[in-house]
C-alpha cells in the first residue's frame, strides 16, 4: 500500500488538517476527489464499498445535506502473511473513525459514526431537509483501505418534497459547482446505468467545468439492473461519451440486500462474480468493480497531487506574501512594548503629518483616479468655483436708472451741475465692489472645508488600530485649521475694504468719461437710425400694399432712391434731436454696446482715438454739457482746458473740436426763444410751472414710482455712470480674483502645512497620554490576531510541502 504514494497523500492530509483546523477549507485549494451524482444514483453505496463499512445515513429524500470530507488513511498491519487478509482476519483488525468537531474521540462502531453524521447534520442544517455549506470532516483509519480524500456532496434533485426549500435544486447545483470548479479537484461523476447516459446530470455538471474531460472519472452503477438484452459495454469502452480517465462499472447492494443485512464483503464478492460471468463484461472484468475503482482513484489522485504540487507551493508563497503585507499594515510589532510607546506615537504622528502634506501637494502614493482630491480640489475651488462666481456678478444689475439719478442729485446738493459729479460715481461704485466680498469669503470657507476633509482621510490601516490616537490627531489638526480660518477671512475682508477705500480712476485700464460718453452717444445714434429705417420701411410697405392694385410695384431704382431718402431723413432727425432727444429706453437699447466696450477695456489699455473719434467725443461730451461750440469764451482751446481742469480723464481723450452737433440743436432752440413775445413766454412758463407742480410730489422721496421720467440729459448721465461703474468694477474683479487665492494659500494652506508637525508633537507627545492614545480597537485587534494566525498556518503548510522533494 505504501508504494502507491503514501507520502504524497500524507502530505495532502496534513495540509488539509492544518487548513481545516485553522482557517477553513476554502482558503487553499487542495487535491481531492469530489463525488457528484443525482439523488439515489448510488453515490453513498460506492463510498461504502470503497471503505468496506456501512457508515453513511440512508433514507428517502436528500440524506446528505452537508458536504462530507472523507479522509481514508491506510494503517499498515504487523502481519503481511496471506492469512492476515482473510475475511476473518480483517474483521479482527482495528479500525476507527474520528470527527473534527469531536477531537480525541475514536468511533470503533460504525453505526455510531452513522448516528453522529445524522446528528451533526441536523445540528447545523436543521431538520427541514435544507442543505448547508459547512462541511463535516471525517477520518477513517483502516489497514484495508487505500489512502484517499473524497468529498461526498448532496445529490441532485429536481422537485422539492416535504418541507424542503423551493429552490433546493439551485442550492444543490451551486454547492456542487463550487467544489468541482476548483482546478485541483478530480470529479467522480456517478451515473446509473439503467438511465440513458445523455440524461446524466452529473456528467452535465462535470462538462460545464471540465469540457475536455481531463479530470473527470465516470462511474456506472446499477449495471445489474439494466434491461435484458442491453449492456453498458460501449459506455465503458468510451465510445459513447469519451473521458480521459474513462468509465468504471460497479454493482452495489440493492435495497433488498441492505434490508437483508448483506455484508459488504459478500457484496464485493457478488460484484466480482457478476463481472466474471457476464458474457458482455467477462473480457473487461479486471477493469470493473469497486476494488479496481479504489485503485484507480488512488493512482489518479497520486498523479494529480504530483502534478499540482508545484502550483500549491507557488500559491502558498503568494498567500504568505499577501498575508505578511496585510499584517505589516497593522504596524510593526517590534513597537508593541511599553518602552516603545513614545517611539510608536511619534512615528504615527509623523506619518499622519506627512500624509496631510503630500495630499495637499499631490505627491501622495494613494492618489485617486476616480475623482479630484486633496490639492487638486483646492485648485478647482480657486479656478472654477471662485472664478465663475466672480464672473457671474453683474456690476449694475441692482442699480436702476432712478437709483443712479438719485445718487447724482444727492451728490450735487442744491447746486445745478455742469458735469456728471464724481462723487456720484464714488457713491455708486463702492457698494458694487462690496458684492465681491461674499464669493471671496465663500472661497475661504470652501478651502477650509476641503482641508478638513483631507485631514479625515489621512489615516492608514496602522492608525486604525488606535482609534483614540486617530481622533486626537484629527482634532489637533482641525483646531489648527480653525485658528487660521479667522486671519484668512479677515485679510480677505480687508482686501475688499482696501479696494473700496480709494477709487483710482487713473488706472490704465479704466475706460474714462470721454470714451464712455462717445460709446453711449454712438450706440444711441445707431439705435435711432435703425429705428427710423425700420419705421420708414414699414410705412412704405403699407403704402405699397394700398396702391398695389392701382399703380403697380416700385422698380428697383425706386427702392434704391427711397433707401437713400430714408438714410438722409434719419441723419437729419438725429442731428436735430441731438443729445436732448434721448428717451429713457437708452438704458436697455444701449446695453449691448456698453457691454462690448467693457469687455474690450478689461483686457487692454484704453484705445487711442483718431481724429474722427476724438471729434465725436468732444462733440458728444463737451458741447453737450456747455451747450455751445467753444464751451467757454476764448475758443476751443479754452473750453478744452476748462473741461480738463474739471475732469482729469478728459485731458487724455479730448483734442481739437470737429463739427458740433449738440450745440447746433441748442442754438436753434435759443433762436426760437428769441422770437417769442413776452406774453407768450410768460404763458409758457406758467404752463410749465403748473405741470411741474402737478407732477411732482414734495412729500415722496426720490426714486419712488411717482418720480417724473428721465430727461434726455439724465438718461445720458445714467448710461455714462453705468458704463464707468462696469469698467471700474471689472478692474477690481480681476484684482480680487488674483489676490484672494494667494491670500488663502499663504495664510491658511501653507501655514497649516508648515505648522502641523510641530502642533501635533507639542499637543500629543506627552508620556501621560501614551496609554490612552495607544488603546487598540477590539475589532482591529481580532483582525490582526487572525492575520497572524493565518500567516503562521501558511508557513507551516509551506514547511510540510517542502518535505516533498519535487
C-alpha positions in Angstrom: 0.0 0.0 0.0 2.8 2.4 0.9 4.2 2.1 -2.7 1.1 3.8 -4.1 2.2 7.2 -2.8 1.6 7.1 0.9 4.0 10.0 1.4 2.2 12.4 -1.0 -1.2 11.6 0.4 0.2 12.0 3.9 1.4 15.5 2.9 -2.1 16.4 1.5 -3.8 15.0 4.6 -1.6 17.1 6.8 -2.3 20.2 4.7 -6.0 19.5 4.8 -5.9 19.0 8.6 -3.9 22.2 9.1 -6.1 24.3 6.8 -9.4 22.9 8.0 -8.4 23.2 11.7 -7.2 26.8 11.5 -8.5 28.9 8.6 -11.2 26.8 6.9 -11.3 24.6 3.9 -11.8 27.2 1.2 -8.6 29.2 1.7 -6.3 26.7 0.0 -7.3 24.5 -3.0 -6.0 21.0 -2.2 -6.2 17.9 -4.5 -9.3 15.8 -3.6 -11.9 13.6 -5.3 -15.4 15.2 -5.4 -18.3 12.7 -5.7 -21.2 14.0 -7.8 -24.4 12.3 -8.8 -28.2 12.5 -8.8 -30.3 11.6 -5.8 -30.4 7.8 -5.4 -27.8 7.3 -8.1 -25.7 5.1 -5.7 -23.1 7.6 -4.5 -23.3 6.5 -0.9 -23.1 2.8 -1.8 -20.0 3.5 -3.9 -18.3 5.2 -1.0 -19.3 2.4 1.4 -17.9 -0.2 -1.0 -14.6 1.7 -1.2 -14.4 2.0 2.6 -15.7 -1.5 3.2 -18.0 -0.3 6.0 -21.7 0.6 6.3 -21.4 4.1 7.9 -23.4 6.6 5.7 -27.0 7.6 6.6 -29.8 6.3 4.3 -33.4 7.2 3.8 -35.9 8.9 1.5 -35.2 12.3 0.0 -31.9 14.1 0.5 -29.9 12.4 3.1 -26.5 14.0 2.5 -27.3 17.6 3.3 -23.8 18.8 4.2 -20.5 18.2 2.3 -18.7 15.2 3.9 -14.9 15.4 3.6 -13.8 11.8 4.0 -10.2 11.1 4.5 -9.2 7.4 4.2 -5.9 6.7 5.9 -4.3 3.3 5.4 -2.6 1.9 8.5 -0.1 -0.9 7.9 -0.6 -4.3 9.6 2.1 -6.1 11.6 1.4 -9.4 9.8 1.8 -9.4 6.0 1.0 -13.1 5.6 -1.8 -14.2 3.3 -3.8 -15.4 6.3 -3.9 -11.8 7.6 -6.0 -10.7 4.7 -8.8 -13.2 5.0 -12.3 -12.2 5.9 -11.9 -13.4 9.5 -8.6 -11.7 9.9 -9.9 -8.4 8.5 -12.8 -8.4 10.9 -10.4 -8.6 13.9 -8.0 -5.8 12.8 -8.5 -2.4 14.5 -10.5 0.2 12.6 -11.8 3.5 13.9 -13.2 6.9 12.8 -12.6 10.4 14.1 -14.6 13.6 13.6 -13.0 17.0 13.5 -15.8 18.5 15.7 -15.2 15.8 18.4 -11.4 15.7 18.8 -9.6 13.0 20.7 -12.6 10.5 20.4 -12.4 7.3 18.4 -15.5 5.7 17.0 -14.9 2.0 16.6 -18.6 1.2 15.9 -19.6 2.5 12.5 -23.2 2.6 13.5 -22.2 5.3 15.9 -20.5 7.0 13.1 -23.7 7.0 11.1 -25.7 8.4 14.0 -23.1 11.2 14.6 -23.3 12.2 11.0 -27.1 12.5 11.2 -26.9 14.4 14.5 -24.2 16.8 13.2 -26.2 17.4 10.0 -29.3 18.2 11.9 -27.4 20.5 14.3 -26.1 22.8 11.6 -28.5 22.3 8.7 -31.7 21.8 10.8 -34.4 19.2 10.3 -36.2 20.8 7.3 -34.2 18.9 4.7 -32.4 22.0 3.7 -28.7 21.9 2.8 -25.7 23.7 4.4 -22.3 24.6 3.0 -20.3 23.9 6.2 -18.6 20.5 5.7 -18.3 17.6 8.1 -14.7 16.3 8.4 -14.4 12.6 8.9 -11.3 10.4 9.0 -11.3 6.6 8.8 -8.2 4.7 9.8 -8.1 1.1 8.4 -5.5 -1.3 7.2 -7.5 -2.4 4.2 -8.4 1.0 2.6 -6.3 2.9 0.1 -5.4 6.4 1.1 -7.9 8.7 -0.5 -9.5 12.1 0.1 -13.2 12.1 -1.0 -15.9 14.7 -0.8 -19.5 13.5 -0.7 -21.9 16.1 -1.8 -25.8 16.3 -1.7 -27.4 14.5 -4.6 -29.0 16.5 -7.4 -32.8 16.7 -7.1 -35.5 18.3 -9.3 -38.6 18.6 -7.3 -38.7 19.7 -3.6 -40.6 17.3 -1.4 -41.9 17.7 2.1 -40.6 20.8 3.8 -37.6 21.2 1.5 -37.0 24.7 0.2 -38.5 25.6 -3.1 -35.0 26.4 -4.6 -33.4 23.2 -3.4 -32.2 22.4 -6.9 -30.5 25.7 -7.2 -28.9 25.4 -3.8 -27.6 22.0 -4.6 -26.2 22.9 -8.0 -24.4 26.0 -6.6 -22.8 23.9 -3.9 -21.7 21.2 -6.3 -20.3 23.8 -8.8 -18.4 25.5 -6.0 -16.4 22.3 -5.3 -15.9 20.8 -8.8 -14.9 24.2 -10.3 -11.6 24.1 -8.3 -8.8 23.0 -10.7 -7.2 20.7 -8.1 -10.4 18.6 -7.7 -11.0 15.3 -9.5 -14.7 14.8 -10.4 -16.2 11.4 -9.7 -19.4 11.5 -11.8 -21.8 8.8 -10.7 -24.5 7.8 -13.2 -27.0 4.9 -13.0 -26.6 2.5 -16.0 -30.4 1.9 -16.2 -30.9 5.6 -17.3 -29.8 6.9 -20.6 -26.3 8.4 -20.3 -27.3 11.6 -22.2 -29.6 12.4 -19.3 -26.9 12.2 -16.7 -26.9 15.4 -14.5 -23.5 14.5 -13.1 -21.8 14.4 -16.5 -23.6 17.6 -17.5 -22.2 19.5 -14.5 -18.8 18.0 -15.0 -18.7 19.0 -18.6 -19.5 22.6 -17.6 -16.3 23.0 -15.6 -14.2 20.3 -17.4 -15.2 20.5 -21.0 -12.3 18.3 -22.2 -12.9 15.6 -19.6 -9.3 15.7 -18.3 -10.1 15.4 -14.6 -13.5 13.5 -14.7 -13.9 9.8 -13.9 -17.2 8.2 -14.9 -18.8 5.6 -12.6 -21.7 3.5 -13.8 -23.8 2.0 -11.1 -26.8 -0.4 -11.3 -25.3 -2.3 -14.2 -27.1 -5.4 -13.0 -30.5 -3.6 -13.2 -30.3 -2.8 -16.9 -33.0 -4.2 -19.3 -32.3 -7.7 -20.6 -30.6 -7.6 -23.9 -28.8 -4.3 -23.2 -25.4 -3.6 -21.7 -23.1 -0.7 -21.0 -20.1 -2.1 -23.0 -20.0 0.9 -25.4 -20.1 3.4 -22.5 -17.4 1.6 -20.5 -15.2 1.4 -23.6 -15.5 5.2 -24.1 -17.2 5.0 -27.5 -20.4 6.9 -26.3 -19.0 9.6 -24.0 -15.2 9.8 -24.1 -13.4 10.7 -20.9 -9.6 10.8 -20.5 -9.8 8.9 -17.2 -12.5 6.6 -18.5 -15.6 4.9 -17.1 -15.7 2.2 -14.4 -18.7 0.0 -13.8 -19.7 -1.2 -10.3 -22.5 -3.2 -8.8 -23.8 -2.1 -5.4 -26.1 -3.7 -2.9 -29.7 -3.5 -3.7 -32.3 -2.2 -1.2 -33.3 -5.8 -0.6 -29.7 -6.7 0.2 -29.4 -3.9 2.6 -32.6 -4.8 4.4 -31.4 -8.4 4.5 -28.2 -7.2 6.2 -26.0 -8.5 3.4 -22.4 -7.7 4.4 -20.1 -5.5 2.3 -17.7 -8.4 2.0 -20.3 -10.6 0.5 -21.5 -7.7 -1.8 -17.9 -7.2 -3.1 -17.6 -11.0 -3.8 -21.0 -10.9 -5.6 -19.9 -8.0 -7.7 -16.7 -9.7 -8.8 -18.7 -12.8 -9.8 -21.1 -10.7 -11.8 -18.4 -9.2 -14.0 -16.5 -12.5 -14.4 -19.5 -14.5 -15.5 -21.5 -11.8 -17.5 -21.0 -12.5 -21.2 -20.6 -8.8 -22.1 -18.2 -7.8 -19.3 -16.1 -11.0 -18.8 -13.4 -9.7 -21.0 -13.0 -6.5 -19.0 -13.8 -7.8 -15.6 -10.4 -6.8 -14.3 -11.2 -3.2 -15.2 -14.6 -3.2 -13.4 -15.7 -3.4 -9.8 -15.1 -1.5 -6.6 -11.6 -2.8 -6.0 -10.4 -1.5 -9.4 -12.2 1.8 -8.8 -10.4 2.3 -5.5 -7.0 1.5 -7.0 -7.7 3.8 -10.0 -8.8 6.6 -7.7 -5.7 6.2 -5.6 -3.4 6.2 -8.6 -5.2 9.1 -10.2 -5.1 11.1 -7.0 -1.4 10.5 -6.6 -0.6 11.6 -10.1 -2.8 14.6 -9.7 -1.1 15.6 -6.4 2.3 15.2 -8.0 1.2 17.3 -10.9 -0.4 20.1 -8.8 2.1 20.2 -6.0 4.3 22.9 -7.6 1.2 25.1 -8.1 0.3 24.5 -4.4 3.8 25.7 -3.4 3.5 28.8 -5.6 0.1 29.5 -4.2 1.3 29.2 -0.6 4.2 31.6 -1.3 1.7 34.1 -2.8 -0.7 33.8 0.2 2.2 34.2 2.6 3.3 37.4 0.9 -0.2 38.9 0.9 -0.8 38.0 4.5 2.5 39.3 5.6 1.8 42.6 3.8 -1.6 42.8 5.4 -0.1 42.2 8.8 2.5 44.9 8.2 -0.3 47.3 7.5 -1.3 46.9 11.2 2.0 48.2 12.3 5.4 47.0 13.3 5.1 44.5 16.1 8.6 45.5 17.4 7.0 48.7 18.8 4.4 46.8 20.9 6.2 47.0 24.2 5.7 49.8 26.8 9.2 51.0 26.4 8.5 51.7 22.7 5.2 53.6 23.1 6.7 57.0 22.7 8.5 56.0 19.5 5.3 54.5 18.2 3.3 57.6 18.9 5.9 59.8 17.3 6.1 57.6 14.3 2.4 57.6 13.7 2.2 61.4 14.2 5.0 61.9 11.6 3.2 59.7 9.1 -0.1 61.5 9.6 1.5 64.9 9.1 3.4 63.6 6.0 0.2 62.2 4.6 -1.6 65.5 5.2 1.1 67.5 3.4 1.5 65.1 0.5 -2.3 65.0 -0.1 -2.2 68.8 -0.5 0.9 68.8 -2.7 -0.4 66.0 -4.8 2.6 63.7 -4.1 0.6 61.0 -2.1 1.1 57.4 -3.2 -2.7 56.8 -2.9 -3.9 59.3 -5.4 -7.4 58.6 -6.6 -8.1 58.2 -10.4 -11.9 58.4 -10.0 -12.4 61.9 -8.5 -10.5 65.1 -7.6 -8.9 65.0 -4.2 -6.5 67.0 -2.0 -4.7 69.9 -3.6 -6.5 69.3 -6.9 -9.8 70.2 -5.3 -8.3 73.4 -3.8 -7.2 74.4 -7.3 -10.7 73.6 -8.6 -12.2 75.9 -5.9 -9.9 78.7 -6.9 -10.2 78.4 -10.7 -13.7 77.1 -11.3 -15.9 77.8 -8.3 -14.5 81.1 -7.1 -13.6 82.3 -10.6 -17.0 81.5 -12.0 -18.8 83.1 -9.1 -17.0 86.4 -9.7 -17.7 86.3 -13.4 -21.5 85.8 -12.8 -21.7 89.1 -10.9 -23.3 91.9 -12.9 -22.0 95.2 -11.5 -25.1 97.2 -12.4 -27.9 94.6 -12.2 -29.1 96.0 -8.9 -28.9 99.7 -10.0 -31.9 101.1 -11.7 -31.9 104.4 -13.6 -33.8 106.1 -10.8 -31.1 104.9 -8.3 -28.4 106.4 -10.4 -30.3 109.7 -10.9 -31.0 109.9 -7.2 -27.3 109.5 -6.4 -26.4 112.2 -8.9 -28.9 114.6 -7.4 -27.8 113.9 -3.9 -24.2 114.4 -4.7 -24.8 117.9 -6.2 -26.9 119.3 -3.3 -28.9 122.5 -4.2 -26.5 123.4 -7.0 -27.0 122.6 -10.6 -24.1 120.6 -12.2 -22.3 121.2 -15.4 -20.7 117.8 -15.4 -21.6 114.4 -14.0 -20.3 114.7 -10.4 -17.5 112.3 -9.5 -19.0 111.9 -6.0 -22.0 110.1 -7.5 -19.6 107.7 -9.2 -17.9 107.0 -5.9 -21.2 106.6 -4.0 -22.4 104.0 -6.6 -19.3 102.0 -7.3 -18.3 101.3 -3.6 -21.4 99.2 -2.8 -20.9 97.3 -6.1 -17.4 96.4 -5.0 -18.9 95.1 -1.8 -20.6 92.4 -3.9 -17.2 90.7 -4.3 -16.9 90.0 -0.6 -19.5 87.2 -0.3 -17.9 84.9 -3.0 -14.4 85.7 -1.6 -15.4 84.7 1.9 -17.1 81.6 0.5 -13.8 80.7 -1.3 -12.0 80.8 2.1 -14.7 78.6 3.7 -14.6 76.0 0.9 -10.8 75.7 1.1 -11.1 75.3 4.9 -13.7 72.5 4.5 -11.5 70.8 1.9 -8.6 70.8 4.3 -10.8 69.3 7.0 -11.8 66.5 4.5 -8.1 65.9 3.7 -7.4 65.7 7.5 -10.1 62.9 7.9 -8.7 60.9 5.0 -5.1 60.8 6.1 -5.4 57.8 8.3 -3.7 54.5 7.5 -4.6 50.9 8.3 -1.9 51.0 11.0 -3.5 54.1 12.5 -6.9 52.4 12.7 -5.5 50.2 15.3 -5.6 53.1 17.7 -8.9 54.9 17.3 -8.3 57.4 20.1 -4.9 58.4 18.7 -6.5 58.9 15.3 -9.3 61.0 16.8 -6.8 63.2 18.7 -4.7 63.7 15.5 -7.8 64.9 13.6 -8.9 67.1 16.5 -5.5 68.8 16.8 -5.2 69.5 13.0 -8.8 70.7 12.9 -8.1 73.2 15.7 -5.1 74.4 13.8 -7.1 75.0 10.7 -9.9 76.7 12.7 -7.3 79.1 14.1 -6.1 80.0 10.7 -9.6 80.5 9.3 -10.0 83.7 11.2 -6.9 85.5 9.9 -7.6 84.4 6.4 -11.2 85.6 6.4 -10.2 88.9 8.0 -7.5 89.5 5.4 -9.9 88.8 2.5 -12.3 91.2 4.1 -9.5 93.8 4.2 -8.8 93.3 0.5 -12.4 94.3 -0.3 -12.2 97.3 2.1 -8.9 98.4 0.5 -10.5 98.4 -2.9 -13.4 100.5 -1.6 -11.2 102.9 0.3 -9.7 104.6 -2.7 -11.3 104.7 -6.2 -8.4 105.0 -8.6 -9.8 106.5 -11.8 -6.3 106.9 -13.1 -5.9 103.2 -13.6 -4.6 102.5 -17.1 -7.4 100.1 -17.9 -10.2 102.4 -16.7 -12.4 103.5 -19.6 -12.7 107.2 -18.8 -15.6 109.6 -19.1 -14.9 110.8 -22.6 -14.6 107.4 -24.1 -17.6 106.2 -22.2 -19.7 109.1 -23.5 -18.5 108.5 -27.0 -19.7 104.9 -26.8 -23.0 105.9 -25.3 -23.7 108.5 -28.0 -22.6 106.3 -30.8 -24.8 103.5 -29.6 -27.8 105.8 -29.2 -27.4 107.2 -32.7 -27.1 103.8 -34.2 -30.2 102.6 -32.4 -32.1 105.7 -33.5 -31.0 105.3 -37.1 -32.1 101.7 -37.3 -35.4 102.5 -35.7 -36.1 105.2 -38.2 -35.2 103.0 -41.1 -37.5 100.3 -39.8 -40.4 102.7 -39.4 -39.9 104.1 -42.9 -39.8 100.6 -44.4 -42.9 99.6 -42.6 -44.7 102.9 -43.7 -43.6 102.3 -47.4 -44.7 98.7 -47.3 -48.2 99.7 -46.0 -48.4 102.4 -48.8 -47.3 99.8 -51.4 -49.9 97.4 -50.2 -52.7 100.0 -50.5 -51.6 101.1 -54.1 -50.6 97.6 -55.3 -53.7 97.2 -57.4 -53.8 100.6 -58.9 -50.2 101.8 -59.5 -48.2 98.5 -59.5 -45.0 97.7 -57.7 -42.0 100.1 -57.5 -39.0 99.5 -59.6 -35.6 98.6 -58.1 -34.4 102.1 -59.0 -37.3 103.5 -56.9 -36.3 101.2 -54.0 -32.7 102.4 -54.1 -33.8 106.1 -54.2 -36.2 105.5 -51.3 -33.4 103.9 -49.3 -31.2 106.9 -49.8 -34.0 109.2 -48.7 -34.6 107.2 -45.6 -30.9 107.3 -44.7 -30.8 111.1 -45.2 -34.0 111.6 -43.2 -32.7 109.5 -40.3 -29.4 111.5 -40.3 -31.3 114.9 -40.3 -33.6 113.8 -37.5 -30.6 112.5 -35.4 -28.8 115.8 -35.8 -31.9 117.7 -34.9 -32.7 115.8 -31.8 -29.0 115.6 -30.7 -28.4 114.6 -27.1 -31.7 116.1 -25.8 -33.9 113.6 -27.7 -32.8 110.5 -25.9 -35.6 108.5 -24.4 -35.2 106.5 -21.2 -35.1 103.4 -23.3 -31.4 104.1 -23.8 -30.9 102.1 -20.7 -32.0 98.9 -22.4 -31.1 99.7 -26.1 -27.5 100.7 -25.3 -26.7 97.8 -23.1 -25.1 95.7 -25.8 -22.7 98.4 -26.9 -21.7 99.2 -23.3 -21.1 95.6 -22.6 -18.9 95.3 -25.6 -16.9 98.3 -24.5 -16.5 96.8 -21.1 -15.2 93.5 -22.4 -12.8 95.3 -24.6 -11.5 97.6 -21.9 -10.8 94.8 -19.4 -8.1 93.1 -21.4 -6.3 96.1 -22.9 -5.4 99.7 -22.3 -7.8 102.5 -23.4 -7.9 102.9 -27.1 -6.3 105.9 -28.8 -8.9 107.7 -30.9 -8.2 109.0 -34.4 -9.3 112.4 -35.4 -12.9 111.5 -36.1 -13.4 109.6 -32.9 -11.8 112.4 -30.8 -14.0 114.9 -32.5 -17.1 112.8 -31.9 -16.1 112.5 -28.2 -15.6 116.2 -27.9 -18.8 116.9 -29.7 -20.7 114.4 -27.6 -19.3 115.3 -24.2 -18.0 118.9 -24.0 -20.6 120.6 -26.3 -23.4 118.6 -24.7 -22.6 120.0 -21.2 -21.5 123.5 -22.3 -24.3 123.9 -24.8 -22.2 125.8 -27.4 -19.3 125.1 -29.7 -16.5 126.7 -27.9 -17.7 125.9 -24.5 -16.1 129.0 -22.9 -15.2 132.4 -24.2 -11.8 132.1 -25.6 -12.3 129.5 -28.3 -12.0 125.7 -28.4 -8.7 125.7 -26.5 -10.3 127.5 -23.6 -13.2 125.1 -23.5 -10.9 122.1 -23.6 -8.7 123.4 -20.9 -11.6 124.1 -18.6 -13.1 120.7 -19.1 -9.7 119.1 -18.4 -9.5 121.1 -15.2 -12.8 119.8 -14.0 -12.2 116.2 -15.0 -8.6 114.8 -15.5 -9.8 112.0 -17.6 -10.9 114.4 -20.3 -7.4 115.6 -20.9 -6.4 112.2 -22.1 -9.1 111.8 -24.7 -10.2 115.2 -26.0 -8.3 117.1 -28.6 -9.3 119.7 -31.3 -13.0 120.1 -31.9 -14.8 119.0 -35.0 -18.2 119.7 -36.4 -20.6 120.2 -33.4 -24.0 118.5 -33.2 -25.5 119.2 -29.8 -24.6 122.9 -29.8 -26.5 123.4 -33.1 -29.7 122.0 -31.7 -29.3 124.1 -28.6 -28.7 127.3 -30.6 -31.8 126.6 -32.7 -33.9 126.3 -29.6 -32.4 129.6 -28.3 -33.2 131.3 -31.6 -36.8 130.2 -31.5 -37.0 131.5 -27.9 -35.7 135.0 -29.1 -38.7 135.4 -31.5 -41.3 134.7 -28.8 -43.2 137.7 -27.3 -43.1 138.3 -23.6 -46.7 137.3 -23.2 -46.1 134.0 -25.0 -43.1 133.4 -22.9 -45.0 134.1 -19.7 -47.8 131.8 -20.6 -45.4 129.0 -21.5 -43.5 129.5 -18.2 -46.7 129.4 -16.2 -47.8 126.3 -18.0 -44.5 124.5 -17.4 -44.5 125.5 -13.7 -48.1 124.3 -13.2 -47.4 121.0 -14.9 -44.3 120.5 -12.7 -46.3 121.3 -9.6 -49.0 118.8 -10.6 -46.5 116.0 -11.5 -44.2 116.5 -8.5 -45.0 115.3 -5.0 -42.8 117.1 -2.5 -43.6 114.5 0.2 -42.4 111.5 -1.8 -38.7 110.5 -1.6 -36.5 110.5 -4.7 -36.7 107.2 -6.6 -40.2 106.1 -6.0 -42.7 105.5 -8.7 -44.1 109.0 -8.6 -40.8 110.5 -9.8 -41.1 112.0 -13.3 -39.5 110.3 -16.2 -35.8 110.8 -17.0 -34.9 113.8 -19.1 -32.6 113.4 -22.1 -29.7 114.7 -20.0 -30.5 112.4 -17.1 -30.7 109.4 -19.4 -27.3 110.3 -20.8 -25.8 110.8 -17.4 -27.3 107.5 -16.2 -25.8 105.5 -19.0 -22.5 107.2 -18.6 -22.3 106.3 -14.9 -23.4 102.8 -15.6 -20.6 102.4 -18.2 -18.0 103.8 -15.8 -19.1 101.5 -12.9 -18.8 98.5 -15.2 -15.4 99.5 -16.3 -14.0 100.1 -12.8 -15.8 97.0 -11.4 -14.0 94.8 -13.9 -10.7 96.2 -12.9 -11.4 95.4 -9.2 -12.8 92.0 -10.1 -9.6 91.0 -11.8 -7.5 92.1 -8.8 -9.7 90.2 -6.3 -9.6 87.1 -8.4 -5.8 87.2 -8.3 -5.3 88.2 -4.7 -7.8 86.1 -2.8 -6.3 82.7 -3.8 -2.9 84.0 -2.9 -4.0 85.1 0.5 -5.8 81.8 1.2 -2.7 79.8 0.2 -0.4 81.9 2.3 -2.5 82.4 5.4 -4.4 79.1 5.6 -3.0 76.3 3.4 0.8 76.9 3.5 0.8 77.9 7.2 -1.1 74.8 8.2 1.4 72.6 6.2 4.3 74.3 7.9 2.9 74.1 11.5 1.1 70.7 11.5 4.1 68.6 12.6 5.1 71.0 15.5 1.5 71.3 16.6 1.0 67.5 16.8 4.2 67.0 18.8 3.5 69.8 21.2 -0.1 68.7 21.9 0.2 64.9 21.9 3.8 63.8 22.6 3.3 63.5 26.4 4.1 60.4 28.4 0.9 60.7 30.4 -1.1 60.4 27.2 0.6 57.4 25.7 -1.5 54.7 27.4 -4.8 56.4 26.4 -3.7 57.2 22.8 -2.4 53.6 22.2 -5.7 51.9 23.2 -6.2 49.3 20.5 -9.6 48.7 19.0 -11.0 45.3 19.7 -12.2 44.6 16.2 -8.8 45.6 14.7 -7.0 43.5 17.4 -9.0 40.4 16.3 -8.3 41.1 12.7 -4.6 41.4 13.4 -4.5 38.2 15.5 -6.4 36.4 12.7 -3.9 37.6 10.2 -1.0 36.4 12.5 -2.6 33.0 12.8 -3.2 32.8 9.0 0.5 33.6 8.3 1.6 31.0 10.8 -0.6 28.4 9.1 0.7 29.2 5.7 4.3 29.0 6.9 3.6 25.5 8.4 1.9 24.4 5.2 4.9 25.6 3.2 7.1 23.6 5.5 5.0 20.5 5.0 5.1 20.8 1.3 8.8 21.4 1.4 9.3 18.0 2.8 8.5 16.5 -0.6 11.4 16.7 -3.0 9.5 17.5 -6.2 
